[in-house]
Amino acid sequence: MSDLVFVDTETLGLAKDAPIWEFAAIRRSGDSETQFHCFIGHTPPGEAWPGRPWLPELPPPFVDDYRRRYDAGAALREDEAAARR
């Protein structure tokens, strides 16, 4: 039987260059299950995104969720997150 992997991401928009700020995955292999969750570091909104004001483009509930849950102190760099298994 093949493994199943379920993936979820949270981004700061729908554009292909919108930063991913949260990643989660569940891998089911036979009777075992592995879970992974992380925040992904990115340049904070408004600091280095000229012409891309991500948060103002999002619906208020998405902005509230980002502000409430994103933990920059616990965030991995993109390459660190990609190297995790």
VENZI-V978141 format. One record per residue. N is the residue number from 0. SS is DSSP state (2 for helix, 1 for strand, 0 for the rest). NEAR is the number of other C-alpha atoms within 10 Angstrom. Layout:
n=[N N]
ss=[SS SS]
near=[NEAR NEAR]
This chain:
n=[0 1 2 3 4 5 6 7 8 9 10 11 12 13 14 15 16 17 18 19 20 21 22 23 24 25 26 27 28 29 30 31 32 33 34 35 36 37 38 39 40 41 42 43 44 45 46 47 48 49 50 51 52 53 54 55 56 57 58 59 60 61 62 63 64 65 66 67 68 69 70 71 72 73 74 75 76 77 78 79 80 81 82 83 84]
ss=[0 0 0 1 1 1 1 1 1 1 1 0 0 0 0 0 0 0 0 1 1 1 1 1 1 1 1 1 1 0 0 1 1 1 1 1 1 1 1 1 0 0 0 0 0 0 0 0 0 0 0 0 0 2 2 2 2 0 0 2 2 2 2 2 2 2 2 2 2 0 0 2 2 2 0 1 0 2 2 2 2 2 2 0 0]
near=[5 7 10 12 13 10 12 10 13 18 18 21 16 12 9 7 10 13 19 16 21 22 16 14 16 15 16 15 13 10 5 8 12 11 12 13 14 18 23 24 21 15 10 11 15 13 8 11 11 8 7 13 14 19 17 12 13 14 10 11 9 16 15 12 11 17 11 9 10 16 15 14 8 11 17 17 12 14 9 11 18 10 7 8 9]
